[in-house]
């Protein structure tokens, strides 16, 4: 059997092969669990949830939130509700000034949705609003506090049981697959949902934790049982249908005689723990945590082999053999016979797209014309993409889900109507540009109508279109054509692309029109020179995904039903109107109230803040 050195060597090999995946898994699990390494704290009060932290202090989000929540409840219970309300108002009023003084414009917190959310979370305004609502229902502050405490406890428990605990099992499963297989698809994070065992695993982890809590009341017994039940998440990762008590009993039997060994194995990471302290947690994030998880996966595989070899009672529940060894080719071909036929079938030879039309189709996904060659290419691309997952399983590159003891729920469509791997005709692209420019215009006009209660024709042009939306959408479709098969990368690149378009469009318009700005995000949380901001880019990223994978294919499908003559005629008409608007607006741009008057608003902000402070001080005098 493997020694400790051999297990660590195997873990390093798996970590090297799947480094970025394992890193993201551990980082996501840490964030869900609320862990954060905070170093170099300011030590000042009034800094938010984790205020009064000393430098180089390791805290967690849950600790900080719990501390803030406890202080809030204590103040209300002691009759200091008015004092707490005053502190909340003072905190919210000071955040914009503090961010401007210490963090620069990028961390502005005076305007925007993100800034409002961050300010209210940090100040405790949401808690106060909730308390006021509860008081109106139950009648007294004391009863509202009790309801608030019980509700917070229930939500925290549900989150820990159904999210944090289950995610640990999911991470373990993906580490186990990574130690054996060349690739681990990101969609494997949903495997518990596909086998319909998410709630079962959540309950099993909860019962195990309850047993550990009860044993912890005996002190020594808690330490021993912590090692006895150590393998429960691993057992559930292998066989999520295993009953809770069976998993606990099997873990206890497999760990029998190995508790001290497991303790020594954990102790061998002491050097990495010390390095984590010296690097303020950076080494833990980048290497130590994924490495430890990979080593413990190897350790479980070792104990599992020993249990099967020694015929430990209940070892028959360790039934996922292909999680630890590759299936032979005959088994794979038998189970994936349909995939084998699809892969081995002689597909009709597609005509090669040569010249400029081939370059445009391959690089940008644009079809010059919409002939049979392009349609056949689209269908073949879609079929091969949908076949890729099972092909990798057939070739032994990934875990063969069809051989899992618990059948997975699967939905299979070889060719879907919303095929996002399609090529778009030139006229389809032009009409989608205008359609999405119009959607962007509706979006901004609607937001202005809701916020200010007035209709404002947004944009530099006078027509009902905002070309920055259409341009960004078309650029995502064309420039990111090669990345459609990788949604995560598509999302990140869409954010970067839209950010560049919005930023440099702002610079260009300001230069051309003598310093006039058509939008300004100064004061928004995470903004850059007031030209772009985090919440806007997030909306662009999410909207870009919707456009690339849903809206654009849907619109293109509708446009393909129109006669080509009508399609071309409408496109030419819109281009002429758009060109005329460009010429007219270059001399007479659309500007005025709600469009280019941001500078006056920014200049008025200090006056408004001063008036608010005077009103607060006046109210304090009246209260006294």
Secondary structure, DSSP 8 states (H G I E B T S, - for coil): ---HHHHHHHHHHHHHHTHHHHHHHHHHHHHHHTEEEE-S----SSSSTTTT--TTEEEEHHHHHHHHHHHHHHHHHTT-HHHHHHHHHHHHHHHHHHHHHHT-TTB--SBSHHHHHHHHHHHTHHHHHHHHHHHHHHSSHHHHHHHHHHHHHHHHHHHIIIIIHHHHHHHHHHHHHHHHSS---GGGGGHHHHTT-HHHHHHHHHHHHHHHHHHHTTTHHHHHHHHHTTTHHHHHHH-TTS-HHHHHHHHHHHHTTTHHHHHHHHHTTHHHHHHHHHTTTHHIIIIIHHHHHHHHHHHHHHHHHHHHHTT-TTGGG---GGGTS---HHHHHHHTHHHHHHHHS---------HHHHHHHHHT-EESS--HHHHHHHHHHHHHHHHHHHHHHHTTSS--GGGSSS-------SS-SS-TT--EEHHHHHHHHHHHHHHHHHHHHHHHHHHHSS----SSSSSS--HHHHHHHHHHHHHTGGGTT-HHHHHHHHHHHHHHHHHHHHHHHHHHTTT--S---TTBBTEETTTEEHHHHHHHHHHHHHIIIIIHHHHHHHHTTS-HHHHHHHHHHHHHHHHHHHHHHHHS---STTTT-HHHHHHHHHHHHHHHHHHHHHHHHHH-
